[in-house]
Amino acid sequence: MRDKTHMEQVERWALFVKTHPRSEWIKHVKPLVDSQITMAERFYRKLKKQKNGAEKIRKLKNQ
C-alpha cells in the first residue's frame, strides 16, 4: 500500500483536473503520455528485430 502523501497527491491532482479547464491540465499530462507512447514504440521496434519478435508482439497484443 502506498503512503498517505501519495493519496494526498492523487486527491490534489483530481481536484486540479475538476477545477481547471482541460486546456490547462493537459499541458502537464501530455509530456508524460507522449513519452510513454514513445517508449512503447521503441520497445516494439526492438522486439520485432528479435527472433520470433513478431509472434511475441502478437501474443502481447492479444492479452
PyMOL commands that set and color helices and strands:
alter all, ss='L'
color gray80, all
select helices_A, chain A and resi 4-19+22-49+53-61
alter helices_A, ss='H'
color red, helices_A
deselect
rebuild
show_as cartoon
